[in-house]
Amino acid sequence: MRHIILVLFSIVLIAGCGPQKLTNEQIATEKKAVEDQIAKFHRAYEAKDVAGIANLFSKGELMFFGTDSAEVLKNTSDVQKEFKADSELVGSAKLGTTRNLSIQVASMGDLASAVYEVPGDLVMAGQSSHALIRFAMTFEKENNVWKIVQGEGAFATTGQSSAELVEKMKAAKKK
């Protein structure tokens, strides 16, 4: 009998020491920390701070897609190489206020995802342009700091949605 009580006590003790789900307040705090990392990413990009950008990415396994099919970043060396090339190509970049931001934090607080868009004024190869850039990123905690482990950046088009293209197609058929 004593062994059964000891086994039950051990099971309860072990179960109670496992990972705990975050409270709503803790999740809100973690969302703010992810949002802060996104802001650091934008500031580092504007400042052409390649080392600062690389520091926001995981030192372990990662995957990040840029706006070109050749931009597949699998480690921090790739991140540094690509953002160094970006800093040479982009004369200046001014990113606006993040919009349509959605951050989800896993209940255990070890994984988070963010999707958002940000307007930007860019000078590339001497040409000024205004763009809407959309990002999707996954973050993981490393040494209690959120690091990017997956992501994608894409330039949004205007006038090319499926609904708009269908309308153009229907209008062309009527002619």
Secondary structure, 3 states (H helix, E strand, C coil): CHHHHHHHHHHHHHHHCCCCCCCHHHHHHHHHHHHHHHHHHHHHHHCCCHHHHHHCECCCCCEEECCCCCCEECCHHHHHHHHHHHHHHEEEEEECCCEEEEEEECCCCCEEEEEEEEEEEEEECCEEEEEEEEEEEEEEEECCEEEEEEEEEEECCCCCCHHHHHHHHHHHHHC
